[in-house]
Amino acid sequence: MPQIRLALAQVNPCVGDLAGNVDRVLAGARDAHGAGARLVAFPEMVLTGYPVEDLALRPSFQAASRQALDSLAARLVEEGLGSLVVVVGYLDVIDDGHDRLGRPRGGPQNAAAVVTGGRVVARYAKHHLPNYGVFDEFRYFVPGASTTVVRVDGVDVAIAICEDLWQDGGPVAQVRDTGAGLLVVINGSPYERNKDDVRLELCARRAREAGCPLAYVNMVGGQDELVFDGDSLVVGADGALVARAPQFEESLLVVDLDLPMADPTTSASTAAIGFPLPAYTPEPPSVAPRLSDDAEVWQALVVGLRDYVGKNGFRSVTLGLSGGIDSAVVAAIACDALGADNVHGVSLPSVYSSDHSRGDAADMAERTGLHYRTVEIAPMVDAFQGRLHLSGLAEENLQARVRGTTLMAISNAEGHLVLATGNKSELSVGYSTIYGDAVGGYAPIKDVPKVDVWALARWRNEHALERGETPPIPPSSIDKPPSAELRPGQLDSDSLPDYAVLDDLLDDYVENDRGAAELVADGFDQALVERVLRLTDVAEYKRRQYPPGTKISSKGFGRDRRLPVTNRWRETVPDQD
Amino acid sequence: MPQIRLALAQVNPCVGDLAGNVDRVLAGARDAHGAGARLVAFPEMVLTGYPVEDLALRPSFQAASRQALDSLAARLVEEGLGSLVVVVGYLDVIDDGHDRLGRPRGGPQNAAAVVTGGRVVARYAKHHLPNYGVFDEFRYFVPGASTTVVRVDGVDVAIAICEDLWQDGGPVAQVRDTGAGLLVVINGSPYERNKDDVRLELCARRAREAGCPLAYVNMVGGQDELVFDGDSLVVGADGALVARAPQFEESLLVVDLDLPMADPTTSASTAAIGFPLPAYTPEPPSVAPRLSDDAEVWQALVVGLRDYVGKNGFRSVTLGLSGGIDSAVVAAIACDALGADNVHGVSLPSVYSSDHSRGDAADMAERTGLHYRTVEIAPMVDAFQGRLHLSGLAEENLQARVRGTTLMAISNAEGHLVLATGNKSELSVGYSTIYGDAVGGYAPIKDVPKVDVWALARWRNEHALERGETPPIPPSSIDKPPSAELRPGQLDSDSLPDYAVLDDLLDDYVENDRGAAELVADGFDQALVERVLRLTDVAEYKRRQYPPGTKISSKGFGRDRRLPVTNRWRETVPDQD
C-alpha cells in the first residue's frame, strides 16, 4: 500500500487579514515540508478567516480572497514548497455572471482549493450549509454539488468541508462510491462544552461509512464570541483514533498513513499528482491528552479573550474589581490571557461598599500582580444627586453608571479595552445595569452560569496549587454570599432564587427550550418558574446591549439565539381543568 | 361570471400577543362581515406577529400558535361569523414527529389557514423562504411544496405567501396551471423607500402570469426596526390596479370582483365552500392616494417609534435637546407619534454649549408644547474631572456620558423610554460616543442620512404651514452649521467632510457595496474614500451598541447588515502599475 505523510495545520487566522492569513498558511506549509509531509491541510476559509458574515457578499472581498489564493500558490513555489500538496479553505465565487433574488450576491461559495506546483489543481465547494445556531450559511453561500477527488502519489484523496461531515447522507456517504483512500475534512467548528467527544465519535462513524481513514483539521482561536478549539484528528478506516492535536493551541499534526492504491485503470475525478513513494519507516503518531472539563472551559475563556483583545488591536484591559467572585474570575482569566502587567483593575467603592469587599479587591491584585487603583465614586454620585435626587432603583443604577463612565474614561485616556464582568445567570434574568456594569468591549464570562463561575474559581486556584503557584482568586471572594452592594446590606438572594436552582431552571428554559408547563412538570416551583421566565423574557433588550463574550454553551445570548425585543409572548402554565 | 366581495384586512399585530392578535383578526372579520364581504384575508403570520425570530423554534410557542388558530375558528362561529371565509397567517408545524440536523426544531412552517364554519378547511405552507437582508427564514421554517386552491362560491381561489410572489417560477407560476380565478397573497413585507412602486409593478406582472386577479394584503405597524406599510392592493388579470389601501394605517379594503366560474367537472385541490351568488351591484373600488416621498419616510419613522414605544409598554419618551437638527427632528417625530404631552425634552448644557443652542432647544419646546427642563452638566463633569483629570477625546466623551447617565436617571425615575438622536451619517463613520449620545431604547433616525434629516425637517415645517399649524422645528436648528459642542468652537466639519459628499459616498459604499477602487473610479477623492471607509469599517462595534431604529433603506445597520467586529479587512485602492 502507498504511504503518505499527512500534516494537519491547526492555525489561528484573523477574519479579514488576507495577507496575514496567507503568511500563516505559508508558515504552516514550511513546517509541514520540514517535517517531510506530502500533503498539508488547513482549516475551512483559513484565507479569509471564519465566519466573515456579510463580507462574503462584498465583491471586492470576494475578489481579494481569490487573489489571496493565487498569491499563496505563487509564494509556495517561490519558497521552494511547490511540490507540497496544500489543501486550503477560502471564499470563492461561481462565475456564471448573474444574480437572482435569494441567491447571495456574486455567487459566493465556501470552498477548498488543492494547490500544488504553483497552481490550483482542484476545487471543492461545501454542499451542506448550516443555517442554525451561530451559522447563517444560506445567507452567504451557494452550495456546491460535485465531489472532488485528487490522486496524490497513487492514493485517491476526497475533500469535504465541515457540515458535509455532520449530515447523514452527505457527500461523505458518496466517498465510499468513489473508492477514495483518504477523506480530508477541513473545518471551522466552534467550541462547545463536550463537543470534542461528539466530534471523535462522529469522525469514527463517518470513516467507517466512507470505508477509509478520515483526517479532520480544525482552526483555533477566538473570533468575536466564537472560539475554535482545534482538536484536529485522524481516525482509521475502522474508526479507531490514530492521532490527535492539542486543544486551543496552534499545532501541526503529522501522521504517516498506509493507504490503498487507487485503481490505476480509473482516473481521479479532478487531478493526479505524483507517484507512489518507496516504502519508508513511519513516525509514531501523537495523541495529545484531553483537558479536563473545567480546564477546557477555562482555556476557551482565556483564548476567546486573548484573541478578541489582540485581533482588535488592544494590548491591555481594564475592569472594575468589586471584591466579588465575577470580577475576580474575569481578572484571573485576563491575567492568564494577557499577563498581569496588561490588566488594570479599578476598585470603585461607594458608601455601600463593605471594607471586606475593598480588601478582597486589593487581595486579588496582590495575588496576581495586576495593576490596581481605587477611584471613590461618592463625589460623582453626589454631584448627580445634587441635581436629580434619585432613590430606589434609579439610585442603584446611578452608582453602576458612574462606575461605567469612570472605566470608559480610563479606557479612553489609557487605551485599555474595558471588560464587563457579568455572568450568564444574572444576564438571563436582567440583573444588570445597562450602561453601568454592562459597559465594556468584551464580557468574558457572559456565557458562564454563576454556579460554574464558582466552580471555575475553585478549579483555577487548585490548578495553581498543583503547580506550586499562588492561587489567583481570594478565597473570600469565592466563599462570601454574592451582593451587588448598591444599597445597605443588599444580597443577590434578596432578588433572586438560590443560584443552584436558578441555573438548573435557566438551563432547561434557555438551552433546552422547555416551556413553563414542562418545567413545572419537571418539579420546579410554579411561582418560581413564572417569575424567572418573565424576568428572562423581558431582559432581551438588556442582553442585546451587553458586550459580546466567549460562547461555551449551545445558546450563549449572541448570534446563536435571536429573539425580538418587541415581544409580548410570556410562557405561562395553563390552568388545570 | 360569479361575483365575490373580497376584503383585505391590513391590521397591526403584536409579536407574541397571540390572544390580542386573535382579537384583532376577529375585529377585522366583524368589519368585513358588516361590509358584506364573503372572503377576508389577513397578513402573513398575523396570529403570532412577524417576524417572531427564535420563538418559531420553541415548542410551547408552536403549540400556542396552533391553539390560537383553533380558538379563532371557534370564536368566529360564536360571533355569528361562521359563514365568512377567513384567510390568516400563523405558525404551523409539520407533524412528522422527527427532528434532524439542519431542519428547524419541531418542523415549524410559515403557514396560511383558510377558516370557515368553525373549521380549518385548507392550509398552505410558504414555499420560498427568504434568507437575505432582514430575513432568516431558512433558520426558522420548513418550506412547503404543495399548492392550495379552495373553491369559494364557484370560484377557485389560490393562496400564496409573500416571497412566493417575488420568486420567478415560484408557486405563482403554477397558479395558471390550476386555472384559479383569484390569487390571494398574504404578506409581511417591510417598508423600504420606494418599495410601493416595485410592489405594484410586481403584483401586476404576477397577475398577468397567473392569468387572474391578484389580491395582496400586507400588515401595518412597527416591529423592532421594521415598519410595515400596508399598501394592500388588488390588480386585475390584466395587471391594472383595481383598488388600493392607504399606507401605514390599519384599513379594510373591500372590493367586488367578477371572477371566472371554476370548471364544475373538476374539484378544487383542497376544499369547496358555498355556491355562486345571484348577481348584485358591485360597490365602486377605492384607491387610496400615495404619500409623497418625504411624507412616506416621515410616516414610517412616526409609526416605527409609536409602535416600539407602545408595544414595549411605554407611554412616554425623553431625549436630550441640544438645539441641533437631529434632536429637533427626533422630538418632532416623537410629538407626532405620541403627542407632545408624552415627550420630555431635556436641555443638558455644558460650559461649551452656546447660548444659541440653549435658545433653539427652548424654542423647539415652545413650538411643540413638549415638556422641557434644563439640567446643567458642569457639576457632574467637574466631579469626574476632580478625580480623573481627562483631556482631549476622553474629556469630550465624558460630557456625552454624563448626559447619557442623566437621561437614564430621568428614565428610571419617571418611566420614559430614552431616545437616541444619532443619524445614519454619523453612525456610519463612528462619530458618536458609546454610552453617551448612544444611550437609549430606540433611535428613530438611525437609518436617515444627515442630508435627509435636513430635508425631512424642511418638509415637516412646510407641511405644518400648509395645514395652518406652527412649524415644529426651529429654523435656526435647520440652518446653522452642525456641531457636537464638546469643545470650544467645535464644528462637525472639523472632523468630517461635507455631509452632501459624505452621504453620497456612504450610500455607494454601504447600500451598494461598491469597493474603494470603484468609488475612486466613480470620481470620489481617493484620500477621502480611504478615510471614510476606514472610519466606517472600524465603527462596527459602536454601531452594534447603538439602539435599534426604524429601517427605511436596504441596509439600516441592524438585522439587515451583519459584520464581524473582529475584522481586519480594510478596503484599499490598489496601486496602479
Chai-1 contact restraints between the chains, C-beta under 6 A:
chainA,res_idxA,chainB,res_idxB,connection_type,confidence,min_distance_angstrom,max_distance_angstrom,comment,restraint_id
A,C14,B,R568,contact,1.0,0.0,6.0,A-B,restraint_1
A,V15,B,P564,contact,1.0,0.0,6.0,A-B,restraint_2
A,V15,B,T566,contact,1.0,0.0,6.0,A-B,restraint_3
A,V15,B,N567,contact,1.0,0.0,6.0,A-B,restraint_4
A,G16,B,N567,contact,1.0,0.0,6.0,A-B,restraint_5
A,G16,B,R568,contact,1.0,0.0,6.0,A-B,restraint_6
A,G16,B,W569,contact,1.0,0.0,6.0,A-B,restraint_7
A,D17,B,R568,contact,1.0,0.0,6.0,A-B,restraint_8
A,E53,B,R562,contact,1.0,0.0,6.0,A-B,restraint_9
A,E53,B,L563,contact,1.0,0.0,6.0,A-B,restraint_10
A,E53,B,P564,contact,1.0,0.0,6.0,A-B,restraint_11
A,D54,B,R561,contact,1.0,0.0,6.0,A-B,restraint_12
A,D54,B,R562,contact,1.0,0.0,6.0,A-B,restraint_13
A,D54,B,L563,contact,1.0,0.0,6.0,A-B,restraint_14
A,L55,B,W569,contact,1.0,0.0,6.0,A-B,restraint_15
A,R58,B,D513,contact,1.0,0.0,6.0,A-B,restraint_16
A,S60,B,G515,contact,1.0,0.0,6.0,A-B,restraint_17
A,L101,B,W166,contact,1.0,0.0,6.0,A-B,restraint_18
A,N131,B,F138,contact,1.0,0.0,6.0,A-B,restraint_19
A,N131,B,R139,contact,1.0,0.0,6.0,A-B,restraint_20
A,F138,B,N131,contact,1.0,0.0,6.0,A-B,restraint_21
A,F138,B,F138,contact,1.0,0.0,6.0,A-B,restraint_22
A,R139,B,N131,contact,1.0,0.0,6.0,A-B,restraint_23
A,W166,B,L101,contact,1.0,0.0,6.0,A-B,restraint_24
A,Q223,B,T566,contact,1.0,0.0,6.0,A-B,restraint_25
A,D224,B,P564,contact,1.0,0.0,6.0,A-B,restraint_26
A,D224,B,V565,contact,1.0,0.0,6.0,A-B,restraint_27
A,D224,B,T566,contact,1.0,0.0,6.0,A-B,restraint_28
A,K311,B,T566,contact,1.0,0.0,6.0,A-B,restraint_29
A,N312,B,T566,contact,1.0,0.0,6.0,A-B,restraint_30
A,V375,B,R387,contact,1.0,0.0,6.0,A-B,restraint_31
A,P379,B,A383,contact,1.0,0.0,6.0,A-B,restraint_32
A,M380,B,A383,contact,1.0,0.0,6.0,A-B,restraint_33
A,M380,B,F384,contact,1.0,0.0,6.0,A-B,restraint_34
A,A383,B,P379,contact,1.0,0.0,6.0,A-B,restraint_35
A,A383,B,M380,contact,1.0,0.0,6.0,A-B,restraint_36
A,A383,B,A383,contact,1.0,0.0,6.0,A-B,restraint_37
A,F384,B,M380,contact,1.0,0.0,6.0,A-B,restraint_38
A,R387,B,V375,contact,1.0,0.0,6.0,A-B,restraint_39
A,L388,B,A409,contact,1.0,0.0,6.0,A-B,restraint_40
A,L390,B,A409,contact,1.0,0.0,6.0,A-B,restraint_41
A,L390,B,A413,contact,1.0,0.0,6.0,A-B,restraint_42
A,L393,B,N412,contact,1.0,0.0,6.0,A-B,restraint_43
A,A394,B,A409,contact,1.0,0.0,6.0,A-B,restraint_44
A,A394,B,N412,contact,1.0,0.0,6.0,A-B,restraint_45
A,A394,B,A413,contact,1.0,0.0,6.0,A-B,restraint_46
A,N397,B,N412,contact,1.0,0.0,6.0,A-B,restraint_47
A,L398,B,A409,contact,1.0,0.0,6.0,A-B,restraint_48
A,R401,B,T405,contact,1.0,0.0,6.0,A-B,restraint_49
A,T405,B,R401,contact,1.0,0.0,6.0,A-B,restraint_50
A,M408,B,Y435,contact,1.0,0.0,6.0,A-B,restraint_51
A,A409,B,L388,contact,1.0,0.0,6.0,A-B,restraint_52
A,A409,B,L390,contact,1.0,0.0,6.0,A-B,restraint_53
A,A409,B,A394,contact,1.0,0.0,6.0,A-B,restraint_54
A,A409,B,L398,contact,1.0,0.0,6.0,A-B,restraint_55
A,N412,B,L393,contact,1.0,0.0,6.0,A-B,restraint_56
A,N412,B,A394,contact,1.0,0.0,6.0,A-B,restraint_57
A,N412,B,N397,contact,1.0,0.0,6.0,A-B,restraint_58
A,A413,B,L390,contact,1.0,0.0,6.0,A-B,restraint_59
A,A413,B,A394,contact,1.0,0.0,6.0,A-B,restraint_60
A,Y435,B,Y435,contact,1.0,0.0,6.0,A-B,restraint_61
A,Y435,B,V439,contact,1.0,0.0,6.0,A-B,restraint_62
A,V439,B,Y435,contact,1.0,0.0,6.0,A-B,restraint_63
A,D513,B,R58,contact,1.0,0.0,6.0,A-B,restraint_64
A,G515,B,S60,contact,1.0,0.0,6.0,A-B,restraint_65
A,R561,B,D54,contact,1.0,0.0,6.0,A-B,restraint_66
A,R562,B,E53,contact,1.0,0.0,6.0,A-B,restraint_67
A,R562,B,D54,contact,1.0,0.0,6.0,A-B,restraint_68
A,L563,B,E53,contact,1.0,0.0,6.0,A-B,restraint_69
A,L563,B,D54,contact,1.0,0.0,6.0,A-B,restraint_70
A,P564,B,V15,contact,1.0,0.0,6.0,A-B,restraint_71
A,P564,B,E53,contact,1.0,0.0,6.0,A-B,restraint_72
A,P564,B,D224,contact,1.0,0.0,6.0,A-B,restraint_73
A,V565,B,D224,contact,1.0,0.0,6.0,A-B,restraint_74
A,T566,B,V15,contact,1.0,0.0,6.0,A-B,restraint_75
A,T566,B,Q223,contact,1.0,0.0,6.0,A-B,restraint_76
A,T566,B,D224,contact,1.0,0.0,6.0,A-B,restraint_77
A,T566,B,K311,contact,1.0,0.0,6.0,A-B,restraint_78
A,T566,B,N312,contact,1.0,0.0,6.0,A-B,restraint_79
A,N567,B,V15,contact,1.0,0.0,6.0,A-B,restraint_80
A,N567,B,G16,contact,1.0,0.0,6.0,A-B,restraint_81
A,R568,B,C14,contact,1.0,0.0,6.0,A-B,restraint_82
A,R568,B,G16,contact,1.0,0.0,6.0,A-B,restraint_83
A,R568,B,D17,contact,1.0,0.0,6.0,A-B,restraint_84
A,W569,B,G16,contact,1.0,0.0,6.0,A-B,restraint_85
A,W569,B,L55,contact,1.0,0.0,6.0,A-B,restraint_86
